[in-house]
Amino acid sequence: MAIDSVVVRQRVEGLDAAVPFYEKLTGSTASRFAFAGVTLASVGPFLLFAGPDEAVQRVAGVAATLAVADLDAAVKEAGAGGAEIVMPIQPTPNGRRAVLRHPHGGVFEYVGP
């Protein structure tokens, strides 16, 4: 399994106020979307998110997003290595995702086709 990129997650009070800073910092244009009651913006290597505490807690518990070329293989390999599948593979607005707890305690979202 190869990790193609790592996306850093950052909770913000409001996307409208935060996005311009991250667009300037990264030279990227934000892509905005909503998922599970949370509004999000992907800007370069950052995933900004905002929303009510209850909804945000589901997103905030994940340390980072790991993009992989083959999600099925990555989840299988991580599981074989001792990772616990917290959330099995499911569709999202941007592809598919799974959430795994690594053997040493870190919780990561895996995304890919």
C-alpha positions as CSV (number, residue, x, y, z in Angstrom):
1,M,0.0,0.0,0.0
2,A,1.3,3.5,-0.9
3,I,-0.1,6.7,0.6
4,D,-0.4,9.2,-2.2
5,S,-1.0,12.2,-0.1
6,V,-1.9,13.3,3.4
7,V,-4.5,16.0,4.1
8,V,-4.3,18.0,7.3
9,R,-7.7,18.6,9.0
10,Q,-8.4,21.9,10.6
11,R,-11.6,23.0,12.4
12,V,-12.5,26.6,11.8
13,E,-15.2,28.8,13.1
14,G,-16.4,29.8,9.6
15,L,-15.3,28.8,6.2
16,D,-15.9,32.2,4.7
17,A,-13.4,33.8,7.0
18,A,-10.8,31.0,6.8
19,V,-10.8,30.0,3.2
20,P,-9.1,33.2,1.8
21,F,-6.1,32.7,4.1
22,Y,-5.6,29.1,3.0
23,E,-6.1,29.9,-0.6
24,K,-3.4,32.5,-0.5
25,L,-1.1,30.3,1.6
26,T,-1.4,27.3,-0.8
27,G,-2.0,29.1,-4.1
28,S,-5.0,26.7,-4.5
29,T,-8.7,27.4,-5.0
30,A,-11.0,25.9,-2.4
31,S,-13.4,23.2,-3.3
32,R,-16.4,23.3,-0.9
33,F,-18.8,20.6,0.0
34,A,-21.0,19.3,2.8
35,F,-21.0,15.9,4.5
36,A,-22.9,14.6,7.6
37,G,-24.0,18.0,8.8
38,V,-20.5,19.6,8.4
39,T,-19.4,22.2,5.8
40,L,-16.0,21.5,4.4
41,A,-13.4,23.1,2.1
42,S,-10.5,21.3,0.5
43,V,-7.6,23.8,-0.1
44,G,-4.3,22.3,-1.1
45,P,-3.2,19.9,1.6
46,F,-5.8,21.3,4.1
47,L,-9.3,20.1,4.8
48,L,-11.1,22.9,6.7
49,F,-14.4,22.1,8.4
50,A,-17.0,24.0,10.4
51,G,-20.4,23.2,11.9
52,P,-22.3,22.5,15.1
53,D,-20.2,20.8,17.8
54,E,-22.2,17.5,17.6
55,A,-21.7,17.1,13.9
56,V,-18.0,18.3,13.9
57,Q,-17.1,15.8,16.6
58,R,-17.5,13.0,14.1
59,V,-15.0,14.7,11.8
60,A,-12.6,16.1,14.5
61,G,-11.8,12.6,15.9
62,V,-9.8,11.7,12.8
63,A,-6.1,12.9,12.8
64,A,-5.7,13.1,9.0
65,T,-7.0,12.0,5.6
66,L,-4.8,9.5,3.7
67,A,-5.3,9.4,-0.1
68,V,-4.6,6.0,-1.6
69,A,-4.8,4.7,-5.2
70,D,-6.6,1.5,-4.2
71,L,-8.9,1.9,-1.2
72,D,-9.9,-1.7,-1.0
73,A,-6.3,-3.0,-1.0
74,A,-5.2,-0.3,1.5
75,V,-8.0,-1.2,4.0
76,K,-7.3,-4.9,3.6
77,E,-3.5,-4.4,4.1
78,A,-4.0,-2.1,7.1
79,G,-6.4,-4.6,8.7
80,A,-4.0,-7.4,8.2
81,G,-1.4,-5.3,9.9
82,G,-3.6,-4.8,13.0
83,A,-5.7,-1.8,12.2
84,E,-9.3,-1.8,13.4
85,I,-11.9,-0.8,10.9
86,V,-13.9,1.9,12.7
87,M,-16.1,2.7,9.6
88,P,-16.1,0.4,6.6
89,I,-15.7,1.6,3.0
90,Q,-18.6,3.8,2.0
91,P,-19.4,6.3,-0.8
92,T,-18.9,10.1,-0.2
93,P,-19.5,13.2,-2.3
94,N,-15.8,12.9,-3.4
95,G,-15.3,9.1,-3.9
96,R,-15.1,6.5,-1.2
97,R,-13.8,6.5,2.4
98,A,-13.1,4.2,5.3
99,V,-11.9,5.1,8.8
100,L,-9.3,3.0,10.6
101,R,-7.7,3.0,14.0
102,H,-4.1,2.1,13.6
103,P,-2.6,-0.4,16.1
104,H,-0.9,2.4,18.0
105,G,-4.1,4.4,18.5
106,G,-4.2,7.0,15.7
107,V,-7.5,7.3,13.8
108,F,-7.2,8.0,10.1
109,E,-9.6,8.4,7.2
110,Y,-8.6,6.6,4.0
111,V,-10.0,7.9,0.8
112,G,-9.7,6.7,-2.8
113,P,-11.5,5.2,-5.7
